[in-house]
Amino acid sequence: MTRIDATFARLKSDGKKAFVAYIMAGDPDAETSLAVMQGLPGAGVDIIELGMPFTDPMADGPTIQLAGQRALEGHMTMDAVLDMVRAFRAGDATTPIVLMGYYNPIYARGVDRFLAEAVAVGIDGLIVVDLPPEEDAELCIPAQKAGLNFIRLATPTTDAKRLPKVLQNTSGFVYYVSITGITGAAAAQAVDVAPEVARIKAQTDLPIIVGFGINTPESAQAIASVADGCVVGSAIVKDIGAGKPVAEVLANVAALAAGAHAA
């Protein structure tokens, strides 16, 4: 059982929904980014998604793109991302960490080397948005053999024919993308999300976590109420990009988490 599995088991037994927070590793700099990351569990975050900076983040909107640019300009490399996780783990052995990003930096490093290092520093799962199920042999299956969850995205355009393929090697949870398009592009609506979550739940026992378009405590509560939890990314990254103090960033995260946990 991974930390992700254990977290969902605990939340289920407590009758609570999951709050997942995304930040970009190294944004705006390594020190600030680590300080935010270290404060997330205390703000109510159940699972941390840590973005791997990449030069061509095709699924991300302007907010996340700019975060990646800031991180890259600050010399955030894959080595530095792994060091950041190692530093976090020195003080927190329980909060699940999911690396989220694109395949290119992993491929460039070498899959076997990357997976060995990821496990060694305490990463629990991967979300790689540009690797479809047809490429499972590239990373998904080796990652699961190494003990990492491989979390797949389902979207409003994932139809009944495609869904079983998407789910076949997914573990940890399913990330349902609530809107078509890029991150931060529109607001998620619970009335639209609820039937889609039910459709996916009919095909899997995995938790369904909804992301994209959630930026207020009220929307976090509404979306979490129709799923197993929610992900907030752009709203948090926007605060970081605006140069808000770490304490203020974390206070806003705590309000979002409280919304999700009230569902």
Steps between C-alpha positions, in 0.01 A plus 500: 500500500643837396466820701230602250299183563541541877385863484182416312427210736535734797284770344232247411491364853469857630224583250708781349586612150857554380656837437789488255721805441726564200809719506785535252836384634738795519240775458597777551824357642611180670493639855152654479360200318625261767360724775156491336521124450598442862201707613237325286421206732446737792260699280285192449646356181460122478709439186761725337536521123843637417547634150816419306596813303505448124551734206191391304211435745226454242216414744561799724355846489692826540517485882672160512710577192638813665572302817703254296689783333582658835623166631714434193645852514590424862694193382253241629624173351383143551781458752364801689144363490620173653702693760187695589307177563790363704502814716123481549520133599755585770212656693194316365493127439126462443357760258476351149692676224403467134732636231299655217625606161618378164697204375791684339700575820450140617601357163806724487610376841430136420194318632685247716720764660206735558282233660779382731568857611128580540446202728817577696399859584143408594277574201175302499344551159526649154265695275651529153248678285645429156539121526182326378412142603641372172844592636462324838812293440707822491439611858170392655574129539864552611382762751243266652758221520723745689221559753368833372138576422438607142207739492312551176288790383142456379322790332154599377601360160604157637208302359369156596724330244814677619445492876593133563831558321572804716420309819677172425838576661401797716562485876480730801213708369344625177546870426184625329558818301179693548521719191629471147806715434795621703541554874345813642280554193152474651309423817400143581131442560383225735184445298713407199759304697266278703372279215851463360637388837215249527580370151864441591414351839290238321822378337752515788534474878773766501431840661402773252665838561385799296730777383509806271277803560483488883615824658284584802408319824141489374594335172731259683210397723256469210732287289623284789139430594446313171839323490757353739683830518638786293825648375586869508800625307470828311349692793793405723760558231346840426556605863861383482551682169359818650777491759272452799678402822514126570271543803233667284529235230452229762207682663322505163581130453352428843175672399482290182574183695231584753253535215587157360492337843157650568354308206 
